[in-house]
């Protein structure tokens, strides 16, 4: 994967996160404040807990930091997968955000 391909693919993922936040805020009582600065998105929940997602261009990875820990994801040609075998990025983000918000939330790349 070239740097350009990584940036295009990773940018689609970040936009999908933002779109998922907008959908969740519109369709549920959960309030997620999502702040984007360059290649980083910070999700802040009502209880002030955060999830931080940022791009690591030199490694061609997306990093995710949640209350339960930090995770690295690489694109396998179809989806972003955890480098240590813990699953797909959007499924993990959904699980972590649900845990931190106390509500069942779904993030997806559509």
Backbone as CSV, one residue per row, in Angstrom:
resi,resn,N_x,N_y,N_z,CA_x,CA_y,CA_z,C_x,C_y,C_z
1,UNK,0.851,-1.175,0.000,0.000,0.000,0.000,0.895,1.235,0.000
2,UNK,0.634,2.135,-0.906,1.394,3.388,-0.950,0.858,4.351,0.113
3,UNK,1.618,5.407,0.383,1.153,6.423,1.331,-0.160,7.040,0.866
4,UNK,-0.290,7.283,-0.420,-1.518,7.879,-0.966,-2.703,6.938,-0.786
5,UNK,-2.501,5.657,-1.071,-3.581,4.679,-0.880,-3.975,4.586,0.593
6,UNK,-2.963,4.595,1.470,-3.261,4.574,2.903,-4.098,5.780,3.293
7,UNK,-3.672,6.958,2.892,-4.385,8.180,3.280,-5.809,8.185,2.747
8,UNK,-6.017,7.737,1.511,-7.367,7.679,0.946,-8.245,6.707,1.730
9,UNK,-7.715,5.537,2.020,-8.478,4.509,2.736,-8.729,4.930,4.184
10,UNK,-7.720,5.465,4.832,-7.861,5.904,6.217,-8.809,7.090,6.330
11,UNK,-8.762,8.003,5.367,-9.663,9.159,5.374,-11.113,8.703,5.273
12,UNK,-11.378,7.693,4.453,-12.743,7.140,4.369,-13.193,6.602,5.730
13,UNK,-12.286,5.960,6.449,-12.615,5.431,7.774,-12.930,6.567,8.754
14,UNK,-12.114,7.619,8.750,-12.371,8.748,9.649,-13.699,9.425,9.330
15,UNK,-14.000,9.582,8.051,-15.287,10.176,7.659,-16.446,9.292,8.082
16,UNK,-16.256,7.968,8.018,-17.301,7.037,8.451,-17.530,7.147,9.959
17,UNK,-16.473,7.369,10.719,-16.612,7.564,12.168,-17.423,8.821,12.437
18,UNK,-17.092,9.906,11.749,-17.826,11.161,11.929,-19.293,11.004,11.531
19,UNK,-19.541,10.319,10.420,-20.923,10.107,9.973,-21.686,9.232,10.974
20,UNK,-21.024,8.237,11.537,-21.661,7.388,12.547,-22.014,8.199,13.786
21,UNK,-21.130,9.098,14.209,-21.426,9.968,15.348,-22.649,10.841,15.067
22,UNK,-22.701,11.423,13.875,-23.847,12.255,13.505,-25.138,11.441,13.550
23,UNK,-25.096,10.216,13.008,-26.280,9.348,13.001,-26.689,8.991,14.424
24,UNK,-25.718,8.616,15.255,-26.017,8.260,16.650,-26.623,9.451,17.385
25,UNK,-26.055,10.639,17.202,-26.579,11.840,17.863,-27.991,12.164,17.391
26,UNK,-28.287,11.916,16.113,-29.617,12.201,15.567,-30.663,11.164,15.968
27,UNK,-30.252,9.896,16.070,-31.215,8.801,16.240,-31.334,8.277,17.667
28,UNK,-30.450,8.678,18.566,-30.491,8.160,19.930,-30.389,9.310,20.926
29,UNK,-30.500,8.963,22.201,-30.330,9.968,23.252,-28.873,10.110,23.676
30,UNK,-27.995,9.306,23.089,-26.566,9.385,23.391,-25.992,10.634,22.710
31,UNK,-25.192,11.365,23.458,-24.549,12.565,22.910,-23.055,12.315,22.837
32,UNK,-22.542,12.204,21.608,-21.101,12.035,21.399,-20.570,13.319,20.770
33,UNK,-19.638,13.938,21.460,-18.956,15.105,20.899,-17.754,14.581,20.137
34,UNK,-17.761,14.736,18.812,-16.614,14.278,18.024,-15.856,15.487,17.500
35,UNK,-14.561,15.477,17.776,-13.691,16.578,17.386,-12.614,16.030,16.465
36,UNK,-12.471,16.675,15.316,-11.482,16.234,14.329,-10.391,17.279,14.201
37,UNK,-9.154,16.819,14.315,-7.988,17.664,14.087,-7.049,16.881,13.186
38,UNK,-6.993,17.249,11.918,-6.143,16.542,10.967,-6.482,15.071,10.903
39,UNK,-5.524,14.213,11.205,-5.715,12.781,11.151,-6.120,12.173,12.477
40,UNK,-6.739,12.976,13.355,-7.154,12.477,14.665,-8.608,12.852,14.931
41,UNK,-9.373,11.875,15.439,-10.749,12.109,15.862,-10.837,11.735,17.335
42,UNK,-11.372,12.653,18.138,-11.597,12.393,19.555,-13.090,12.333,19.798
43,UNK,-13.540,11.226,20.395,-14.942,11.054,20.767,-15.037,11.278,22.273
44,UNK,-15.915,12.189,22.680,-16.103,12.480,24.098,-17.554,12.151,24.447
45,UNK,-17.717,11.321,25.477,-19.040,10.871,25.905,-19.538,11.713,27.070
46,UNK,-20.820,11.588,27.398,-21.440,12.397,28.454,-20.726,12.237,29.800
47,UNK,-20.145,11.067,30.048,-19.438,10.829,31.310,-17.985,11.331,31.257
48,UNK,-17.648,12.053,30.201,-16.335,12.669,29.969,-15.233,11.673,29.597
49,UNK,-15.584,10.403,29.428,-14.590,9.452,28.931,-14.375,9.717,27.444
50,UNK,-13.231,9.287,26.938,-12.876,9.575,25.551,-12.372,8.334,24.836
51,UNK,-12.537,8.357,23.531,-11.873,7.427,22.632,-11.143,8.294,21.610
52,UNK,-9.872,7.992,21.387,-9.072,8.761,20.436,-8.638,7.833,19.311
53,UNK,-8.898,8.254,18.085,-8.502,7.511,16.891,-7.550,8.404,16.113
54,UNK,-6.363,7.880,15.779,-5.454,8.702,14.978,-4.711,7.865,13.956
55,UNK,-4.312,8.541,12.899,-3.614,7.891,11.800,-2.118,7.880,12.064
56,UNK,-1.495,6.762,11.768,-0.043,6.622,11.864,0.473,6.347,10.453
57,UNK,0.659,7.429,9.699,1.024,7.315,8.290,2.301,6.507,8.053
58,UNK,3.382,6.714,8.814,4.602,5.940,8.533,4.404,4.427,8.648
59,UNK,3.477,4.007,9.521,3.222,2.582,9.734,2.026,2.069,8.934
60,UNK,1.302,2.986,8.289,0.061,2.651,7.577,-0.933,1.979,8.518
61,UNK,-1.099,2.582,9.701,-2.002,2.046,10.713,-2.957,3.115,11.212
62,UNK,-4.084,2.641,11.740,-4.995,3.477,12.523,-4.848,3.006,13.966
63,UNK,-4.607,3.952,14.865,-4.497,3.622,16.278,-5.762,4.071,16.985
64,UNK,-6.215,3.271,17.931,-7.408,3.568,18.713,-7.053,3.432,20.180
65,UNK,-7.350,4.465,20.965,-7.139,4.433,22.412,-8.486,4.589,23.097
66,UNK,-8.821,3.613,23.937,-10.070,3.621,24.694,-9.742,3.338,26.157
67,UNK,-10.757,3.380,27.024,-10.521,3.094,28.439,-9.874,1.734,28.637
68,UNK,-10.224,0.776,27.788,-9.733,-0.597,27.955,-8.343,-0.821,27.372
69,UNK,-7.775,0.173,26.683,-6.432,0.016,26.158,-6.231,0.637,24.789
70,UNK,-5.063,0.360,24.216,-4.709,0.883,22.907,-4.600,-0.240,21.890
71,UNK,-4.999,0.058,20.656,-5.057,-0.948,19.603,-4.554,-0.363,18.296
72,UNK,-3.919,-1.207,17.482,-3.388,-0.800,16.180,-4.088,-1.623,15.106
73,UNK,-4.481,-0.960,14.016,-5.212,-1.618,12.932,-4.518,-1.356,11.600
74,UNK,-4.424,-2.405,10.793,-3.886,-2.288,9.433,-4.950,-2.755,8.453
75,UNK,-4.949,-2.143,7.269,-5.917,-2.487,6.232,-5.458,-3.760,5.517
76,UNK,-6.348,-4.755,5.445,-5.989,-6.039,4.822,-6.481,-6.157,3.378
77,UNK,-6.901,-5.032,2.810,-7.438,-5.036,1.456,-8.953,-4.962,1.439
78,UNK,-9.572,-5.292,2.589,-11.035,-5.248,2.707,-11.484,-4.449,3.919
79,UNK,-10.756,-4.599,5.016,-11.160,-3.938,6.259,-9.942,-3.696,7.142
80,UNK,-10.131,-2.875,8.163,-9.077,-2.560,9.117,-9.095,-3.618,10.212
81,UNK,-7.986,-4.362,10.339,-7.910,-5.460,11.303,-6.844,-5.166,12.357
82,UNK,-7.139,-5.564,13.598,-6.207,-5.396,14.702,-4.930,-6.185,14.424
83,UNK,-3.789,-5.580,14.662,-2.518,-6.222,14.357,-2.209,-7.386,15.297
84,UNK,-2.941,-7.492,16.405,-2.731,-8.597,17.354,-3.901,-9.574,17.344
85,UNK,-4.747,-9.491,16.314,-5.809,-10.468,16.140,-7.066,-10.256,16.955
86,UNK,-7.273,-9.025,17.451,-8.447,-8.764,18.290,-9.684,-8.331,17.514
87,UNK,-9.660,-8.395,16.188,-10.865,-8.125,15.423,-10.792,-6.912,14.525
88,UNK,-11.935,-6.618,13.939,-12.102,-5.555,12.948,-12.338,-4.217,13.651
89,UNK,-11.821,-3.147,13.055,-11.839,-1.817,13.660,-13.240,-1.345,14.044
90,UNK,-14.185,-1.345,13.121,-15.503,-0.768,13.408,-16.274,-1.596,14.438
91,UNK,-16.083,-2.921,14.429,-16.704,-3.768,15.454,-16.108,-3.441,16.825
92,UNK,-14.794,-3.261,16.875,-14.133,-2.909,18.132,-14.568,-1.533,18.613
93,UNK,-14.589,-0.562,17.713,-15.019,0.785,18.080,-16.448,0.758,18.610
94,UNK,-17.322,-0.006,17.981,-18.712,-0.121,18.452,-18.745,-0.681,19.871
95,UNK,-17.964,-1.719,20.117,-17.935,-2.349,21.442,-17.386,-1.384,22.494
96,UNK,-16.271,-0.728,22.195,-15.655,0.186,23.162,-16.548,1.389,23.437
97,UNK,-17.150,1.958,22.392,-18.037,3.115,22.568,-19.282,2.719,23.360
98,UNK,-19.793,1.520,23.123,-20.954,1.034,23.883,-20.598,0.900,25.359
99,UNK,-19.434,0.334,25.637,-18.982,0.182,27.028,-18.834,1.532,27.707
100,UNK,-18.218,2.485,27.024,-17.951,3.779,27.635,-19.186,4.655,27.745
101,UNK,-20.147,4.499,26.829,-21.353,5.333,26.868,-22.458,4.718,27.708
102,UNK,-22.406,3.398,27.884,-23.478,2.711,28.606,-24.685,2.423,27.737
103,UNK,-24.563,2.623,26.436,-25.645,2.363,25.480,-25.099,1.551,24.322
104,UNK,-25.949,0.777,23.691,-25.524,-0.022,22.538,-25.373,0.900,21.329
105,UNK,-24.146,0.999,20.819,-23.856,1.905,19.705,-23.237,1.108,18.561
106,UNK,-23.523,1.550,17.326,-22.950,0.893,16.166,-22.228,1.919,15.279
107,UNK,-20.955,1.648,15.074,-20.152,2.414,14.124,-19.911,1.520,12.922
108,UNK,-20.023,2.088,11.735,-19.835,1.274,10.523,-19.316,2.130,9.390
109,UNK,-18.570,1.461,8.517,-18.116,2.117,7.295,-19.127,1.775,6.222
110,UNK,-19.896,2.761,5.813,-20.995,2.501,4.868,-20.656,3.033,3.520
